[in-house]
Amino acid sequence: MAIVFALSLGWGGLASASCFGAQAVVSRPAPTPYLASTSARLARLEGEMRHARDAGDNAWMLTSAALVLLMTGPGLALFYGGLVRKKNVLATLMQSFSLMAIVTVLWALLGFSLAFGRGSPFLGGVEYLFLRGVGAAPNLAYAAHIPFETYMVFQLMFAIITPALICGAFAERMKFSAMVVFTALWSLVVYAPMAHMVWGDGGLLNASRGGVFPTLDFAGGTVVHITSGVSALVTALYLGRRIGYPREPMPPHNVVLSFIGACLLWVGWFGFNAGSALAASPLATSAFVATHFAAAAAAVGWGGAEWIRNGKPSVLGAISGAVAGLVAITPASGFVGPMAALVIGLVAGVICYVMVAQVKQRLGYDDSLDAFGVHGVGGTVGALLTGVFAARVINPVFKNHPVGLIDGHPAQVLDQLVGVVIAWTLAAVGTFIILKLVDALIGLRVPPEHEIQGLDITQHGEEAYNL
């Protein structure tokens, strides 16, 4: 009897336990208030961390946009202004300044949409006309952590400086009215299509979004420098030489101004290149370092070549070399490491010096401030060398596949060459057509007597120096 009683108790306990377990599975107790509050705090903390990251990225991009604008005024304005004769300094400064206003208006109305709207592989569409739909929300096709409006204004600063670079080729001899019409048309006909092809969603050359010919251009080697440099050459050839060139000496009237302008360009270029990472990220750091190293190496290369040839290095040569290095590293800045940046800068400094000091003299064309020799040639050298030195360890743009020639992807050099050829062709053909049109409508060149008197007085009714 005792055994039966014990067994009955055991089976009863097991049954009770089974019933309790089943009840626990079917209906679990509600979380305690402590666990619920902890989950809410963790979610809130994650949201605050994302907000802090996005705010930091946005702050860096707005700073970078300001740095790029600094490159045009006062950087490029002073650099070019010091290189011309004193009777043309105000006219040269005014060219850069006016483009800060003119291109901004065009960009807001239709330029941004043509460059970054969805359209064909060659040109954007009309979805962003009048900046419709460009606001605080990010656009995932371009930058996931900053407002689309921030991206728009950052790209605007590139659109401003690019036609301003061309002004160095026709300095001291183009009418201001002609300059306004020419650069406005050029921004829409040449710059916008090239920007769309390289950076726009669905662009023919867009390396990060499956372009047919993926051309690596981190910050504008093809879009900015090749297009402006080649257009500068075409413009210089179309306008012809300045009166007295090359018989009469035409030295810079104030190298101090040019020196200050070059230093401002060097500083502003950090926003140009490191800002193109579109985030306050390690990639921005890498682009910042590459930019600085290339500029330094190119200053050494140009200055050294000039020292060997002329027996002394000039201040003008040193600052010109630095700018050539900044131009050359622009397409490569987000794809190469410090040592490759030194090589690119050194090569560009020497080649651009030879182009300006020897080739231009032999060919006899009057590129007044060497816009082609520095930007066209330097941009081409940099774009091609990007295909050689680009590395996935710096930027896995092809999803961890090899990127450049040394990295194990020799075909990238051919893709870079395709991008260069397209940029050269678009710039040359587009510029020539625009020049013919403007020349037929209002004329391009000032009368000879105005050129002799100087553009400051004849175009603006002012003098830079009342001494």
TIGUDO-46543 format. One record per residue (C-alpha): residue number from 1; x, y, z. Coordinates in steps of 0.2 Angstrom, whole numbers, plus 2048, in hexadecimal, padded with zeros to 3 digits. Layout:
N
<site NUM; <X; Y; Z>>
...
//
This chain:
467
<site 1; <800; 800; 800>>
<site 2; <80E; 80C; 804>>
<site 3; <816; 809; 7F3>>
<site 4; <806; 80C; 7EA>>
<site 5; <803; 81C; 7F4>>
<site 6; <815; 822; 7F0>>
<site 7; <813; 81E; 7DD>>
<site 8; <803; 827; 7DC>>
<site 9; <80B; 836; 7E4>>
<site 10; <819; 836; 7D7>>
<site 11; <80E; 835; 7C8>>
<site 12; <804; 843; 7CF>>
<site 13; <813; 84E; 7D1>>
<site 14; <818; 84A; 7BF>>
<site 15; <807; 84E; 7B9>>
<site 16; <807; 85E; 7C2>>
<site 17; <818; 863; 7BB>>
<site 18; <813; 85F; 7AA>>
<site 19; <804; 869; 7AB>>
<site 20; <80E; 878; 7B2>>
<site 21; <81B; 876; 7A4>>
<site 22; <80D; 876; 797>>
<site 23; <805; 885; 79F>>
<site 24; <816; 88E; 79E>>
<site 25; <818; 88B; 78C>>
<site 26; <807; 890; 787>>
<site 27; <806; 8A0; 792>>
<site 28; <817; 8A8; 797>>
<site 29; <817; 8B5; 7A4>>
<site 30; <818; 8C7; 79E>>
<site 31; <829; 8D0; 79E>>
<site 32; <82D; 8D9; 7AD>>
<site 33; <82D; 8EC; 7AD>>
<site 34; <840; 8EC; 7AE>>
<site 35; <843; 8E2; 79F>>
<site 36; <836; 8EC; 795>>
<site 37; <83F; 8FC; 79A>>
<site 38; <850; 8F5; 796>>
<site 39; <84A; 8F1; 784>>
<site 40; <843; 902; 781>>
<site 41; <853; 90A; 788>>
<site 42; <85E; 8FF; 77C>>
<site 43; <853; 904; 76D>>
<site 44; <854; 916; 771>>
<site 45; <867; 915; 773>>
<site 46; <868; 90D; 762>>
<site 47; <85E; 91B; 75B>>
<site 48; <868; 928; 763>>
<site 49; <878; 920; 75D>>
<site 50; <872; 920; 74B>>
<site 51; <86D; 932; 74D>>
<site 52; <87E; 937; 753>>
<site 53; <886; 92E; 745>>
<site 54; <87B; 936; 738>>
<site 55; <87D; 947; 740>>
<site 56; <890; 945; 740>>
<site 57; <890; 940; 72E>>
<site 58; <885; 94F; 72A>>
<site 59; <890; 95B; 733>>
<site 60; <89F; 954; 729>>
<site 61; <896; 956; 719>>
<site 62; <890; 968; 71C>>
<site 63; <8A2; 96C; 721>>
<site 64; <8A9; 964; 711>>
<site 65; <89D; 96D; 706>>
<site 66; <8A3; 97E; 70E>>
<site 67; <8B5; 978; 70B>>
<site 68; <8B1; 975; 6F9>>
<site 69; <8A9; 986; 6F7>>
<site 70; <8B9; 98D; 6FF>>
<site 71; <8C2; 986; 6F1>>
<site 72; <8B9; 991; 6E4>>
<site 73; <8B8; 9A1; 6EE>>
<site 74; <8C5; 9A6; 6F5>>
<site 75; <8D0; 997; 6F0>>
<site 76; <8CF; 997; 6DD>>
<site 77; <8CB; 9A9; 6DB>>
<site 78; <8DB; 9AE; 6E4>>
<site 79; <8E5; 9A1; 6DB>>
<site 80; <8E0; 9A7; 6CA>>
<site 81; <8DE; 9B9; 6CF>>
<site 82; <8F1; 9BA; 6D3>>
<site 83; <8F6; 9B2; 6C3>>
<site 84; <8EF; 9BF; 6B7>>
<site 85; <8F5; 9D0; 6B4>>
<site 86; <8EF; 9DD; 6C0>>
<site 87; <8E3; 9E5; 6B3>>
<site 88; <8D9; 9D5; 6B3>>
<site 89; <8D9; 9CF; 6C5>>
<site 90; <8C7; 9D5; 6CA>>
<site 91; <8C0; 9CD; 6BA>>
<site 92; <8C8; 9BD; 6BF>>
<site 93; <8C2; 9BD; 6D0>>
<site 94; <8B1; 9C2; 6CA>>
<site 95; <8B0; 9B2; 6BF>>
<site 96; <8B2; 9A6; 6CE>>
<site 97; <8A6; 9B0; 6D9>>
<site 98; <899; 9B2; 6CC>>
<site 99; <899; 99F; 6C9>>
<site 100; <895; 99C; 6DB>>
<site 101; <885; 9A5; 6D8>>
<site 102; <880; 9A0; 6C6>>
<site 103; <884; 98D; 6C8>>
<site 104; <87A; 98D; 6D9>>
<site 105; <86A; 993; 6D1>>
<site 106; <86C; 987; 6C2>>
<site 107; <86F; 979; 6CE>>
<site 108; <85F; 97C; 6D8>>
<site 109; <855; 97E; 6C8>>
<site 110; <85A; 96F; 6BD>>
<site 111; <86D; 96C; 6BF>>
<site 112; <86C; 960; 6CE>>
<site 113; <85E; 956; 6C6>>
<site 114; <867; 954; 6B5>>
<site 115; <876; 94E; 6BF>>
<site 116; <86E; 943; 6CC>>
<site 117; <85D; 93F; 6C7>>
<site 118; <858; 92E; 6C0>>
<site 119; <859; 92E; 6AD>>
<site 120; <863; 926; 6A0>>
<site 121; <875; 920; 6A2>>
<site 122; <87B; 931; 69B>>
<site 123; <870; 93E; 6A3>>
<site 124; <865; 93F; 6B2>>
<site 125; <852; 942; 6B1>>
<site 126; <846; 950; 6B8>>
<site 127; <841; 949; 6C8>>
<site 128; <84B; 955; 6D2>>
<site 129; <847; 965; 6C8>>
<site 130; <845; 974; 6D4>>
<site 131; <84C; 968; 6E2>>
<site 132; <83C; 960; 6E3>>
<site 133; <83E; 951; 6EF>>
<site 134; <84F; 956; 6F5>>
<site 135; <84D; 958; 708>>
<site 136; <852; 952; 719>>
<site 137; <84F; 93F; 715>>
<site 138; <85F; 936; 70E>>
<site 139; <85F; 92F; 6FD>>
<site 140; <865; 91D; 6FE>>
<site 141; <86C; 91D; 6EC>>
<site 142; <879; 92B; 6F1>>
<site 143; <87B; 92C; 704>>
<site 144; <872; 922; 711>>
<site 145; <876; 92D; 721>>
<site 146; <875; 93F; 71B>>
<site 147; <866; 949; 715>>
<site 148; <864; 949; 702>>
<site 149; <865; 95C; 703>>
<site 150; <876; 95B; 70B>>
<site 151; <87C; 950; 6FD>>
<site 152; <875; 95C; 6F0>>
<site 153; <87E; 96B; 6F7>>
<site 154; <88E; 962; 6F8>>
<site 155; <88D; 95D; 6E6>>
<site 156; <888; 96F; 6E2>>
<site 157; <89A; 975; 6E8>>
<site 158; <8A2; 969; 6DB>>
<site 159; <896; 970; 6CD>>
<site 160; <89C; 982; 6D2>>
<site 161; <8AF; 980; 6D2>>
<site 162; <8AF; 975; 6C2>>
<site 163; <8AB; 983; 6B5>>
<site 164; <8B5; 98F; 6BF>>
<site 165; <8C4; 985; 6BB>>
<site 166; <8C2; 988; 6A9>>
<site 167; <8C3; 99B; 6AB>>
<site 168; <8D6; 999; 6AD>>
<site 169; <8D7; 995; 69B>>
<site 170; <8CE; 9A4; 694>>
<site 171; <8D4; 9B1; 6A1>>
<site 172; <8D7; 9C3; 69B>>
<site 173; <8CD; 9C1; 68B>>
<site 174; <8BB; 9BB; 68C>>
<site 175; <8AC; 9C7; 68F>>
<site 176; <8A4; 9C5; 6A0>>
<site 177; <893; 9C3; 697>>
<site 178; <89A; 9B5; 68C>>
<site 179; <8A2; 9AD; 69C>>
<site 180; <891; 9AC; 6A4>>
<site 181; <887; 9A5; 696>>
<site 182; <895; 998; 692>>
<site 183; <898; 992; 6A3>>
<site 184; <885; 990; 6A6>>
<site 185; <882; 986; 697>>
<site 186; <892; 97C; 69A>>
<site 187; <88C; 977; 6AB>>
<site 188; <87C; 96F; 6A4>>
<site 189; <883; 968; 694>>
<site 190; <894; 961; 69A>>
<site 191; <895; 961; 6AD>>
<site 192; <883; 959; 6B1>>
<site 193; <885; 94B; 6A4>>
<site 194; <896; 946; 6AA>>
<site 195; <891; 947; 6BC>>
<site 196; <882; 93C; 6B9>>
<site 197; <88D; 92F; 6AF>>
<site 198; <89A; 92D; 6BD>>
<site 199; <88F; 930; 6CD>>
<site 200; <87D; 930; 6C8>>
<site 201; <871; 922; 6CC>>
<site 202; <872; 917; 6BC>>
<site 203; <880; 921; 6B5>>
<site 204; <88B; 918; 6A7>>
<site 205; <89B; 91A; 6B0>>
<site 206; <895; 918; 6C2>>
<site 207; <8A1; 90B; 6CB>>
<site 208; <897; 909; 6DB>>
<site 209; <886; 906; 6D3>>
<site 210; <889; 8FB; 6C4>>
<site 211; <88E; 906; 6B6>>
<site 212; <892; 8FE; 6A5>>
<site 213; <8A4; 905; 6A6>>
<site 214; <8A7; 907; 6B9>>
<site 215; <8B3; 916; 6BA>>
<site 216; <8BB; 919; 6CB>>
<site 217; <8B9; 92C; 6CE>>
<site 218; <8B8; 92F; 6E1>>
<site 219; <8B7; 942; 6E0>>
<site 220; <8B7; 948; 6CF>>
<site 221; <8C7; 944; 6C4>>
<site 222; <8BC; 942; 6B5>>
<site 223; <8AD; 94C; 6BA>>
<site 224; <8B6; 95C; 6C0>>
<site 225; <8C8; 95C; 6BA>>
<site 226; <8C8; 954; 6A9>>
<site 227; <8B8; 95C; 6A3>>
<site 228; <8BE; 96D; 6A9>>
<site 229; <8D0; 96B; 6A3>>
<site 230; <8CB; 965; 691>>
<site 231; <8BE; 972; 690>>
<site 232; <8CC; 97F; 695>>
<site 233; <8D7; 979; 686>>
<site 234; <8C9; 97A; 67A>>
<site 235; <8C4; 98B; 680>>
<site 236; <8D6; 992; 67F>>
<site 237; <8D8; 98B; 66D>>
<site 238; <8C7; 992; 668>>
<site 239; <8CA; 9A4; 66F>>
<site 240; <8DC; 9A5; 669>>
<site 241; <8EB; 9AD; 672>>
<site 242; <8EB; 9BD; 67C>>
<site 243; <8F2; 9CC; 674>>
<site 244; <904; 9CC; 675>>
<site 245; <906; 9B9; 67A>>
<site 246; <913; 9B2; 67A>>
<site 247; <91E; 9C1; 675>>
<site 248; <91A; 9CC; 684>>
<site 249; <91D; 9C6; 695>>
<site 250; <90D; 9C3; 69F>>
<site 251; <913; 9BE; 6B1>>
<site 252; <907; 9BD; 6BF>>
<site 253; <904; 9CD; 6C7>>
<site 254; <903; 9C7; 6D9>>
<site 255; <90A; 9B5; 6DE>>
<site 256; <905; 9B9; 6F0>>
<site 257; <8F3; 9B8; 6EC>>
<site 258; <8F6; 9A8; 6E2>>
<site 259; <8FF; 9A0; 6F1>>
<site 260; <8F1; 9A4; 6FD>>
<site 261; <8E5; 99D; 6F0>>
<site 262; <8EF; 98D; 6EE>>
<site 263; <8EF; 98A; 701>>
<site 264; <8DD; 98D; 702>>
<site 265; <8DA; 980; 6F4>>
<site 266; <8E5; 973; 6FD>>
<site 267; <8DB; 975; 70D>>
<site 268; <8CA; 975; 704>>
<site 269; <8CF; 966; 6FA>>
<site 270; <8CD; 95B; 70A>>
<site 271; <8BA; 95F; 709>>
<site 272; <8BB; 95B; 6F6>>
<site 273; <8C2; 94A; 6F8>>
<site 274; <8C0; 944; 70A>>
<site 275; <8AE; 94B; 709>>
<site 276; <8AA; 940; 6FA>>
<site 277; <8AA; 931; 707>>
<site 278; <899; 938; 70B>>
<site 279; <89C; 934; 71E>>
<site 280; <8A7; 938; 72C>>
<site 281; <8AF; 927; 729>>
<site 282; <8C0; 91E; 728>>
<site 283; <8BF; 920; 715>>
<site 284; <8BE; 932; 717>>
<site 285; <8CE; 931; 722>>
<site 286; <8D6; 927; 714>>
<site 287; <8D1; 934; 706>>
<site 288; <8D7; 942; 711>>
<site 289; <8E8; 93A; 714>>
<site 290; <8EA; 936; 701>>
<site 291; <8E5; 947; 6FC>>
<site 292; <8F2; 94F; 707>>
<site 293; <900; 943; 702>>
<site 294; <8FD; 945; 6F0>>
<site 295; <8FE; 958; 6F1>>
<site 296; <90E; 958; 6FA>>
<site 297; <916; 94C; 6EE>>
<site 298; <910; 956; 6DF>>
<site 299; <917; 966; 6E6>>
<site 300; <928; 95D; 6E8>>
<site 301; <927; 955; 6D7>>
<site 302; <923; 965; 6CE>>
<site 303; <92F; 970; 6D8>>
<site 304; <93D; 963; 6D6>>
<site 305; <93B; 962; 6C3>>
<site 306; <93B; 975; 6C2>>
<site 307; <94A; 976; 6CD>>
<site 308; <953; 96A; 6C2>>
<site 309; <94E; 973; 6B2>>
<site 310; <950; 985; 6B8>>
<site 311; <95C; 984; 6C6>>
<site 312; <950; 98A; 6D3>>
<site 313; <93E; 986; 6D9>>
<site 314; <931; 993; 6D8>>
<site 315; <923; 997; 6E3>>
<site 316; <917; 996; 6D5>>
<site 317; <91D; 985; 6D0>>
<site 318; <91B; 97E; 6E1>>
<site 319; <909; 984; 6E3>>
<site 320; <905; 97E; 6D1>>
<site 321; <90C; 96D; 6D5>>
<site 322; <902; 96B; 6E5>>
<site 323; <8F2; 96F; 6DB>>
<site 324; <8F7; 963; 6CE>>
<site 325; <8F9; 955; 6DB>>
<site 326; <8E8; 95A; 6E3>>
<site 327; <8E0; 958; 6D1>>
<site 328; <8E8; 947; 6CE>>
<site 329; <8E4; 93F; 6DF>>
<site 330; <8D1; 945; 6DD>>
<site 331; <8CB; 935; 6D4>>
<site 332; <8D6; 929; 6DE>>
<site 333; <8D5; 931; 6F0>>
<site 334; <8C8; 924; 6F6>>
<site 335; <8D0; 915; 6EE>>
<site 336; <8E3; 916; 6F2>>
<site 337; <8EE; 916; 701>>
<site 338; <8FB; 923; 706>>
<site 339; <90A; 91C; 6FC>>
<site 340; <900; 91B; 6EC>>
<site 341; <8FA; 92D; 6EF>>
<site 342; <90D; 932; 6F0>>
<site 343; <910; 929; 6DF>>
<site 344; <901; 931; 6D7>>
<site 345; <906; 942; 6DD>>
<site 346; <918; 941; 6D8>>
<site 347; <914; 93B; 6C7>>
<site 348; <906; 948; 6C4>>
<site 349; <912; 956; 6CA>>
<site 350; <91F; 952; 6BE>>
<site 351; <914; 94F; 6AF>>
<site 352; <90A; 95F; 6B2>>
<site 353; <91A; 969; 6B3>>
<site 354; <920; 962; 6A3>>
<site 355; <90F; 966; 69B>>
<site 356; <90F; 978; 6A1>>
<site 357; <921; 97C; 69F>>
<site 358; <925; 973; 68F>>
<site 359; <917; 96C; 685>>
<site 360; <90C; 97B; 686>>
<site 361; <91B; 986; 680>>
<site 362; <91E; 97B; 671>>
<site 363; <90C; 97A; 66C>>
<site 364; <909; 98D; 66E>>
<site 365; <8F7; 98D; 675>>
<site 366; <8F3; 99A; 682>>
<site 367; <8EB; 991; 691>>
<site 368; <8ED; 9A1; 69B>>
<site 369; <8EE; 999; 6AD>>
<site 370; <8F2; 987; 6A8>>
<site 371; <8E1; 980; 6AB>>
<site 372; <8E3; 972; 69E>>
<site 373; <8F5; 96E; 6A4>>
<site 374; <8F0; 96C; 6B6>>
<site 375; <8DE; 966; 6B6>>
<site 376; <8DC; 95D; 6A5>>
<site 377; <8ED; 955; 6A5>>
<site 378; <8ED; 952; 6B8>>
<site 379; <8DC; 94B; 6B8>>
<site 380; <8E0; 93F; 6AA>>
<site 381; <8F0; 939; 6B3>>
<site 382; <8E6; 937; 6C3>>
<site 383; <8D7; 92E; 6BB>>
<site 384; <8E3; 921; 6B3>>
<site 385; <8EE; 91E; 6C2>>
<site 386; <8DE; 91B; 6CC>>
<site 387; <8DC; 90B; 6C2>>
<site 388; <8ED; 906; 6C6>>
<site 389; <8EE; 909; 6D9>>
<site 390; <8DC; 907; 6DF>>
<site 391; <8DB; 8FA; 6EC>>
<site 392; <8CC; 8F1; 6F4>>
<site 393; <8D4; 8F2; 706>>
<site 394; <8D1; 905; 704>>
<site 395; <8C0; 904; 6FC>>
<site 396; <8B7; 8F4; 6F8>>
<site 397; <8AD; 8FC; 6EA>>
<site 398; <8AB; 8EC; 6E1>>
<site 399; <8A5; 8E2; 6F0>>
<site 400; <8B6; 8DC; 6F5>>
<site 401; <8BC; 8D7; 6E3>>
<site 402; <8CC; 8DE; 6DD>>
<site 403; <8CB; 8F1; 6D8>>
<site 404; <8DB; 8F7; 6CF>>
<site 405; <8E9; 8F0; 6C5>>
<site 406; <8F5; 8ED; 6D3>>
<site 407; <8E6; 8E6; 6DD>>
<site 408; <8E3; 8D8; 6D0>>
<site 409; <8D7; 8E1; 6C4>>
<site 410; <8E0; 8E7; 6B5>>
<site 411; <8D0; 8EA; 6AB>>
<site 412; <8CD; 8F9; 6B6>>
<site 413; <8DA; 903; 6AD>>
<site 414; <8D0; 900; 69D>>
<site 415; <8C0; 906; 6A6>>
<site 416; <8C9; 916; 6AC>>
<site 417; <8CF; 919; 69A>>
<site 418; <8BD; 918; 694>>
<site 419; <8B8; 924; 6A1>>
<site 420; <8C6; 930; 69C>>
<site 421; <8C1; 92F; 68A>>
<site 422; <8AF; 933; 68D>>
<site 423; <8B4; 942; 698>>
<site 424; <8C0; 948; 68B>>
<site 425; <8B3; 946; 67D>>
<site 426; <8A4; 94E; 686>>
<site 427; <8AE; 95D; 68C>>
<site 428; <8B7; 960; 67B>>
<site 429; <8A7; 95E; 670>>
<site 430; <89B; 966; 67C>>
<site 431; <8A7; 975; 67F>>
<site 432; <8AA; 978; 66D>>
<site 433; <897; 978; 669>>
<site 434; <893; 984; 678>>
<site 435; <8A1; 990; 672>>
<site 436; <89B; 991; 661>>
<site 437; <889; 995; 667>>
<site 438; <88E; 9A2; 673>>
<site 439; <89A; 9AA; 667>>
<site 440; <88C; 9AB; 65A>>
<site 441; <880; 9B2; 666>>
<site 442; <88A; 9BF; 670>>
<site 443; <89C; 9BD; 66B>>
<site 444; <8AA; 9B6; 677>>
<site 445; <8B9; 9C1; 677>>
<site 446; <8BB; 9D3; 67C>>
<site 447; <8C0; 9E0; 66F>>
<site 448; <8D3; 9E2; 66E>>
<site 449; <8D3; 9F3; 676>>
<site 450; <8C9; 9EC; 685>>
<site 451; <8D6; 9DE; 687>>
<site 452; <8E4; 9EB; 687>>
<site 453; <8DC; 9F6; 693>>
<site 454; <8D7; 9E7; 69E>>
<site 455; <8C7; 9DE; 6A3>>
<site 456; <8C5; 9E6; 6B4>>
<site 457; <8C1; 9F7; 6AD>>
<site 458; <8B9; 9F2; 69C>>
<site 459; <8AE; 9E4; 6A4>>
<site 460; <8AB; 9EA; 6B5>>
<site 461; <8AF; 9FC; 6B6>>
<site 462; <8BB; 9FA; 6C5>>
<site 463; <8CD; 9F8; 6C9>>
<site 464; <8D5; 9EC; 6D6>>
<site 465; <8E3; 9F8; 6DC>>
<site 466; <8E1; A0B; 6DE>>
<site 467; <8F3; A0F; 6E2>>
//
